[in-house]
Amino acid sequence: MRATRTAKELAGIALLPLALLPAVALALPGAFSGGGVRRWGRGRVEDLRAEAQAAQDETAAAFYELDTAQRELRITVETITAAADDSRQAGRVAHDFAAFGERIDQVSHEYIRTVDVHDLDSENLDAGAASRARHDFVRVRDELRRAKTDLDTFGQSLAPLLERAENQLRQVAPAVESAKRALLDATAALDAVREARLAADQLAAALAALGPELRLLNEGPAQHGIQPTVRRAEEVRRRAEAITAEAEQLPRRAAGIDKRLSSLRTRAQAITTRAGQVEPVLSELRRRFSAACWQDLQRVPEQAAASVREAESALGEARRARDEQRWDDATARLAEVQTLLGRTDAAVSAAGERLRRLNEVSFDPSKEADRARFAIRDGQRLAMSGRQIPDPRHAGPLDAAVERLDRAVAALEAGGRNPDYWLFLTETEAVRAMVSSVVEDIRQGKS
């Protein structure tokens, strides 16, 4: 029927004037199509479908670009916040990035919703649906592109902060490496101490306490921040180096204690020998000089013997502490021994020195008096230097020194056959000390 009708139509066309042929041809469905038939409305739908598909592809590309930019900027923000010394600045950067995240989430959800709403592969897609799909995809594409532009601008504003953060980040690896190397050195130093059969329990405990710190260092700045990681590395290095230094010192410390033990024992023996010579010195003092010259030395032999016994007991305790490797206790006991022996040595030496000085002054007391007068004259000349009248602060003590020296000389002369030479010596020493104090005061005032 369709073929018959077409034939009739063509036959009718053949009878029409040539001027009307174009108009009629347009009115006939499929007329002069050259084979195959295509409705005009269906072609329009396909064109719109293609445009909507192109818009969807552009929107997908914009979505991917925004997602990539957000991921890359997240790394930047994490680097900045991890390295920031200013917590407020880091908080502000994180807050601004989070605000962008919310905006990106919204436009991303809109993109996903748009994809779900429009099925461009549907056979039932009409021109209106295709046009709406294209419009929605273009709108979402533009929102995605605007979000990326704003995100890029925000990322560019972080460039100075990122540069500083990266500079700080470059400090992490050397600091962590230095800390680990220090830990290895400390471990090796402890092994050497143990090989020398020296105890290092406290040092071993101190090294073990750094284990958790090393674990935190290995977790890295991504988890703990750049500056905290650098500070932790520096602290670990410092503590490990202290352990190494103390471990390396232990053998030397042990050798030093051994040397002091031997030296102080020898000194104690020498003082014991010298203390035995004090009694003959005291005997001569008693025989030749008045009691005032030697009575304060009467108990020196007894005190020296007691001090030496106490020192020897402390030496024994120091030896036990050293054998048990209680280094602090051994050092403390040795210091006690040194103090005891020093005090005893001074007391033993005092007897012989007393005899020597008394012999000198008894032979010629004028020399001691002249020494004091010479000191007084020097003080008086200095007090009058550049002045017509001496300062009362200086004149008074100098006059008192003259009077004291005169009294000491008079007392010595009045002593008869057994003068108190020791009192004379102590008085002349006191006079020289008074003058020395005045001289020092004058010089300080002129400086």
C-alpha positions as CSV (number, residue, x, y, z in Angstrom):
1,M,0.0,0.0,0.0
2,R,2.9,2.4,1.0
3,A,4.6,1.8,-2.4
4,T,1.4,2.2,-4.4
5,R,0.7,5.5,-2.6
6,T,4.2,6.8,-3.3
7,A,3.9,6.0,-6.9
8,K,0.7,7.8,-7.3
9,E,2.2,10.8,-5.5
10,L,5.2,10.8,-7.9
11,A,2.9,10.6,-10.8
12,G,1.0,13.6,-9.6
13,I,4.2,15.5,-9.2
14,A,5.2,14.9,-12.7
15,L,2.1,16.8,-13.8
16,L,2.9,19.9,-11.7
17,P,4.7,23.0,-13.0
18,L,8.4,23.0,-12.4
19,A,8.2,26.1,-10.2
20,L,6.2,24.2,-7.6
21,L,8.5,21.1,-7.4
22,P,10.8,22.4,-4.7
23,A,7.9,23.2,-2.3
24,V,6.2,19.9,-2.9
25,A,9.5,18.0,-2.4
26,L,9.9,19.5,1.0
27,A,6.3,18.5,2.0
28,L,6.8,14.9,1.1
29,P,8.3,12.6,3.8
30,G,11.5,11.1,2.6
31,A,11.2,12.6,-0.9
32,F,14.3,12.4,-2.9
33,S,16.3,11.1,0.1
34,G,18.6,9.1,-2.0
35,G,17.7,5.9,-0.2
36,G,17.0,5.5,3.6
37,V,14.7,7.6,5.7
38,R,15.5,9.8,8.7
39,R,13.0,11.9,10.7
40,W,14.2,15.5,11.3
41,G,13.1,15.5,15.1
42,R,15.2,12.4,15.9
43,G,18.4,14.0,14.5
44,R,17.9,17.0,16.7
45,V,17.7,14.7,19.8
46,E,21.0,13.0,18.8
47,D,22.7,16.4,18.4
48,L,21.5,17.5,21.8
49,R,22.6,14.1,23.3
50,A,26.1,14.6,21.9
51,E,26.3,18.2,23.3
52,A,25.1,16.9,26.7
53,Q,27.7,14.1,26.5
54,A,30.4,16.6,25.7
55,A,29.3,18.8,28.6
56,Q,29.3,15.7,30.9
57,D,32.9,14.8,29.8
58,E,34.1,18.4,30.4
59,T,32.4,18.3,33.9
60,A,34.1,15.0,34.7
61,A,37.5,16.4,33.7
62,A,36.8,19.5,35.9
63,F,35.9,17.2,38.7
64,Y,39.1,15.2,38.3
65,E,41.2,18.3,38.1
66,L,39.6,19.7,41.3
67,D,40.0,16.5,43.2
68,T,43.7,16.3,42.1
69,A,44.4,19.9,43.2
70,Q,42.7,19.3,46.5
71,R,44.8,16.2,47.2
72,E,48.0,18.0,46.3
73,L,47.1,21.1,48.4
74,R,46.3,18.8,51.3
75,I,49.9,17.7,51.4
76,T,51.0,21.3,51.3
77,V,48.7,22.2,54.2
78,E,49.8,19.2,56.3
79,T,53.5,20.2,55.7
80,I,52.8,23.8,56.8
81,T,50.8,22.9,59.9
82,A,53.3,20.3,60.9
83,A,56.2,22.8,60.6
84,A,54.4,25.9,62.0
85,D,55.9,27.3,65.2
86,D,52.8,29.6,65.4
87,S,49.9,27.4,66.3
88,R,47.4,30.2,65.5
89,Q,48.8,30.5,62.0
90,A,48.7,26.8,61.5
91,G,45.1,26.7,62.8
92,R,44.1,29.5,60.4
93,V,45.6,27.7,57.4
94,A,43.9,24.4,58.4
95,H,40.6,26.3,58.9
96,D,40.7,27.9,55.5
97,F,41.5,24.6,53.8
98,A,38.7,22.9,55.7
99,A,36.3,25.6,54.4
100,F,37.4,24.9,50.9
101,G,36.9,21.2,51.6
102,E,33.3,21.8,52.5
103,R,32.7,23.8,49.3
104,I,34.4,21.1,47.2
105,D,32.3,18.5,48.9
106,Q,29.1,20.4,48.0
107,V,30.0,20.9,44.4
108,S,31.2,17.3,44.1
109,H,27.9,16.0,45.5
110,E,26.1,18.2,43.0
111,Y,28.2,16.6,40.2
112,I,27.4,13.1,41.4
113,R,23.7,13.9,41.7
114,T,23.7,15.4,38.2
115,V,25.3,12.2,36.7
116,D,22.7,10.1,38.5
117,V,19.8,12.2,37.4
118,H,20.6,12.3,33.6
119,D,20.9,9.1,31.7
120,L,22.3,10.2,28.4
121,D,22.4,6.6,27.1
122,S,18.7,6.1,27.4
123,E,16.8,5.3,24.2
124,N,13.9,7.4,25.5
125,L,15.9,10.5,25.8
126,D,14.0,13.4,24.3
127,A,15.2,16.8,23.2
128,G,14.0,18.5,26.4
129,A,15.8,16.0,28.7
130,A,19.0,16.3,26.6
131,S,18.9,20.1,26.7
132,R,18.3,20.0,30.5
133,A,21.2,17.6,31.0
134,R,23.5,19.8,29.0
135,H,22.5,22.9,31.0
136,D,23.0,21.1,34.3
137,F,26.4,19.7,33.3
138,V,27.6,23.1,32.1
139,R,26.5,24.7,35.3
140,V,28.2,22.1,37.5
141,R,31.3,22.3,35.3
142,D,31.5,26.0,35.8
143,E,31.1,25.6,39.6
144,L,33.9,23.0,39.6
145,R,36.2,25.2,37.6
146,R,35.5,28.3,39.9
147,A,36.2,26.1,42.9
148,K,39.5,25.0,41.4
149,T,40.5,28.6,40.5
150,D,39.8,29.7,44.1
151,L,41.7,26.7,45.4
152,D,44.7,27.5,43.2
153,T,44.7,31.1,44.4
154,F,44.6,29.9,48.0
155,G,47.5,27.5,47.3
156,Q,49.6,30.3,45.8
157,S,49.1,32.4,48.9
158,L,50.6,29.6,50.9
159,A,53.9,29.7,48.9
160,P,55.9,31.6,51.6
161,L,54.7,29.4,54.3
162,L,55.4,26.3,52.3
163,E,58.9,27.4,51.5
164,R,59.6,28.0,55.2
165,A,58.1,24.6,56.1
166,E,60.1,22.8,53.5
167,N,63.3,24.5,54.8
168,Q,62.4,23.2,58.3
169,L,61.5,19.8,56.9
170,R,65.0,19.6,55.5
171,Q,66.3,19.8,59.1
172,V,64.5,16.6,60.1
173,A,66.6,14.0,58.3
174,P,70.0,15.3,59.5
175,A,68.7,15.7,63.0
176,V,67.2,12.2,63.2
177,E,70.3,10.7,61.6
178,S,72.5,12.5,64.1
179,A,70.3,11.2,67.0
180,K,70.5,7.6,65.7
181,R,74.3,7.8,65.2
182,A,74.6,9.1,68.8
183,L,72.6,6.2,70.0
184,L,74.9,3.8,68.2
185,D,77.9,5.5,69.7
186,A,76.4,5.2,73.2
187,T,75.7,1.5,72.6
188,A,79.3,0.9,71.5
189,A,80.7,2.8,74.5
190,L,78.6,0.7,76.9
191,D,79.8,-2.5,75.2
192,A,83.4,-1.3,75.7
193,V,82.7,-0.6,79.4
194,R,81.3,-4.1,79.9
195,E,84.3,-5.6,78.2
196,A,86.5,-3.8,80.7
197,R,84.4,-5.5,83.4
198,L,83.1,-2.2,84.7
199,A,79.5,-1.8,85.9
200,A,77.3,0.6,84.0
201,D,73.8,-0.3,85.1
202,Q,72.7,3.3,85.4
203,L,74.0,4.2,82.0
204,A,72.4,1.1,80.5
205,A,69.1,2.1,82.1
206,A,69.5,5.6,80.7
207,L,70.1,4.2,77.2
208,A,67.1,1.9,77.4
209,A,64.9,4.9,78.4
210,L,65.7,6.4,74.9
211,G,64.1,3.4,73.2
212,P,60.6,4.9,73.1
213,E,62.0,8.2,71.9
214,L,63.6,6.4,69.0
215,R,60.3,4.8,68.1
216,L,58.6,8.2,68.0
217,L,61.4,9.5,65.8
218,N,60.9,6.6,63.4
219,E,57.2,7.4,63.2
220,G,58.3,10.7,61.6
221,P,57.2,14.3,61.4
222,A,54.0,13.4,59.5
223,Q,52.6,12.0,62.8
224,H,54.3,14.2,65.3
225,G,55.1,17.4,63.5
226,I,58.4,18.8,62.1
227,Q,59.5,21.0,65.0
228,P,58.6,18.5,67.7
229,T,60.5,15.8,65.8
230,V,63.5,18.0,65.4
231,R,63.4,18.9,69.1
232,R,63.0,15.3,70.1
233,A,66.0,14.3,67.8
234,E,68.2,16.9,69.4
235,E,67.2,15.8,72.9
236,V,67.9,12.2,72.1
237,R,71.3,13.1,70.6
238,R,72.2,15.2,73.7
239,R,71.2,12.4,76.1
240,A,73.0,9.7,74.1
241,E,76.1,11.8,73.8
242,A,76.0,12.3,77.6
243,I,75.8,8.5,78.1
244,T,78.7,8.1,75.7
245,A,80.8,10.7,77.4
246,E,80.2,9.1,80.9
247,A,80.8,5.6,79.6
248,E,84.1,6.6,78.0
249,Q,85.0,8.3,81.3
250,L,84.4,5.3,83.4
251,P,87.7,3.5,82.7
252,R,89.6,6.8,83.3
253,R,87.6,7.4,86.4
254,A,88.4,3.9,87.7
255,A,92.1,4.5,87.0
256,G,92.0,7.9,88.6
257,I,90.5,6.4,91.8
258,D,93.1,3.7,91.9
259,K,95.8,6.3,91.6
260,R,94.4,8.4,94.3
261,L,94.0,5.4,96.6
262,S,97.7,4.6,96.2
263,S,98.8,8.2,96.6
264,L,96.7,9.0,99.7
265,R,97.9,5.7,101.3
266,T,101.5,6.8,100.7
267,R,100.8,10.2,102.1
268,A,99.1,8.8,105.2
269,Q,102.2,6.7,105.9
270,A,104.5,9.8,105.4
271,I,102.4,11.9,107.8
272,T,102.5,9.1,110.3
273,T,106.3,9.1,110.1
274,R,106.4,12.9,110.4
275,A,104.0,12.9,113.3
276,G,106.5,10.8,115.2
277,Q,108.9,13.7,114.9
278,V,106.6,16.2,116.5
279,E,107.4,15.1,120.1
280,P,111.2,16.0,119.9
281,V,110.2,19.4,118.4
282,L,107.8,20.0,121.3
283,S,110.5,19.0,123.8
284,E,112.9,21.6,122.4
285,L,110.1,24.3,122.4
286,R,109.4,23.5,126.1
287,R,113.1,23.7,126.9
288,R,113.9,27.0,125.2
289,F,110.7,29.1,125.1
290,S,107.9,30.1,127.5
291,A,104.7,28.1,127.7
292,A,102.8,30.7,125.7
293,C,105.0,29.8,122.7
294,W,104.1,26.1,122.5
295,Q,101.1,25.2,124.7
296,D,98.6,25.3,121.8
297,L,100.8,22.5,120.1
298,Q,100.7,20.1,123.0
299,R,98.0,17.8,121.6
300,V,99.4,17.7,118.0
301,P,100.9,14.2,118.2
302,E,97.8,12.7,119.7
303,Q,95.5,14.5,117.2
304,A,97.7,13.6,114.3
305,A,97.6,9.9,115.2
306,A,93.8,10.0,115.5
307,S,93.4,11.8,112.2
308,V,95.7,9.3,110.4
309,R,93.7,6.4,111.8
310,E,90.5,8.0,110.7
311,A,92.0,8.6,107.2
312,E,93.1,5.0,107.0
313,S,89.6,3.8,107.8
314,A,88.1,6.1,105.2
315,L,90.7,4.7,102.7
316,G,89.4,1.2,103.4
317,E,85.8,2.3,102.7
318,A,87.0,4.0,99.5
319,R,88.7,0.8,98.4
320,R,85.5,-1.3,99.1
321,A,83.4,1.3,97.2
322,R,85.8,1.1,94.3
323,D,85.8,-2.7,94.2
324,E,82.0,-2.6,94.2
325,Q,82.1,0.1,91.5
326,R,80.3,2.6,93.6
327,W,82.2,5.4,92.0
328,D,80.5,8.3,93.7
329,D,80.9,6.8,97.2
330,A,84.6,6.0,96.4
331,T,85.2,9.6,95.3
332,A,83.4,11.0,98.4
333,R,85.5,8.9,100.7
334,L,88.7,9.9,99.0
335,A,87.8,13.6,99.4
336,E,87.3,12.9,103.1
337,V,90.7,11.3,103.4
338,Q,92.4,14.2,101.6
339,T,90.8,16.7,104.0
340,L,91.9,14.7,107.0
341,L,95.4,14.3,105.8
342,G,95.7,17.9,104.8
343,R,94.6,19.1,108.2
344,T,96.9,16.6,109.9
345,D,99.8,17.6,107.7
346,A,99.3,21.3,108.5
347,A,99.3,20.5,112.2
348,V,102.4,18.4,112.1
349,S,104.2,21.0,110.0
350,A,103.1,23.8,112.4
351,A,105.3,22.4,115.2
352,G,108.5,22.5,113.1
353,E,107.5,25.9,111.5
354,R,106.9,27.3,115.0
355,L,110.3,26.2,116.2
356,R,112.0,27.7,113.1
357,R,110.3,31.1,113.4
358,L,110.9,31.3,117.2
359,N,114.5,30.6,116.6
360,E,114.8,33.4,114.1
361,V,113.0,36.0,116.2
362,S,114.8,35.1,119.3
363,F,118.1,35.6,117.5
364,D,117.2,39.1,116.3
365,P,113.8,40.5,117.1
366,S,114.6,43.8,115.4
367,K,114.3,42.2,111.9
368,E,110.6,41.4,112.6
369,A,109.9,44.9,114.0
370,D,111.7,46.5,111.0
371,R,109.5,44.6,108.6
372,A,106.4,45.9,110.3
373,R,107.7,49.5,110.4
374,F,108.7,49.4,106.8
375,A,105.1,48.3,105.9
376,I,103.7,51.2,108.0
377,R,105.9,53.8,106.3
378,D,104.9,52.5,102.9
379,G,101.3,52.8,103.9
380,Q,101.8,56.3,105.2
381,R,103.5,57.5,102.0
382,L,100.7,56.1,99.9
383,A,98.1,57.8,102.2
384,M,99.8,61.2,101.8
385,S,100.4,60.8,98.0
386,G,98.9,63.9,96.4
387,R,97.4,65.2,99.7
388,Q,98.3,67.7,102.3
389,I,96.2,66.0,105.0
390,P,95.6,62.2,105.0
391,D,92.1,60.9,104.8
392,P,90.9,60.1,108.4
393,R,89.7,56.7,107.1
394,H,93.4,55.8,106.4
395,A,95.2,57.8,109.0
396,G,93.3,56.2,111.9
397,P,94.2,52.6,111.1
398,L,97.8,53.5,110.3
399,D,98.2,55.3,113.6
400,A,96.6,52.3,115.4
401,A,99.1,50.1,113.6
402,V,102.0,52.2,114.9
403,E,100.7,52.1,118.5
404,R,100.2,48.3,118.3
405,L,103.7,47.7,117.0
406,D,105.1,49.9,119.8
407,R,103.2,47.9,122.4
408,A,104.4,44.6,121.0
409,V,108.1,45.8,121.1
410,A,107.6,47.1,124.6
411,A,106.1,43.8,125.8
412,L,108.9,41.8,124.2
413,E,111.5,44.0,126.0
414,A,109.7,43.7,129.3
415,G,109.7,39.8,129.0
416,G,113.1,39.4,130.5
417,R,114.9,36.1,130.0
418,N,111.8,34.3,128.7
419,P,109.8,36.8,126.5
420,D,106.7,35.7,124.6
421,Y,108.2,35.6,121.2
422,W,105.1,34.0,119.8
423,L,102.9,36.9,120.9
424,F,105.4,39.3,119.3
425,L,105.3,37.4,116.0
426,T,101.5,37.3,116.0
427,E,101.3,41.0,116.8
428,T,103.7,42.1,114.0
429,E,101.8,39.9,111.6
430,A,98.5,41.6,112.7
431,V,100.2,45.1,112.2
432,R,101.2,44.2,108.6
433,A,97.7,42.9,107.9
434,M,96.2,46.2,109.1
435,V,98.5,48.2,106.9
436,S,97.8,45.9,103.9
437,S,94.1,46.5,104.3
438,V,94.6,50.3,104.3
439,V,96.8,50.1,101.2
440,E,94.3,48.0,99.4
441,D,91.5,50.5,100.3
442,I,93.6,53.5,99.0
443,R,94.4,51.7,95.7
444,Q,90.8,50.8,95.1
445,G,89.8,54.5,95.7
446,K,92.3,55.7,93.1
447,S,91.4,53.1,90.5
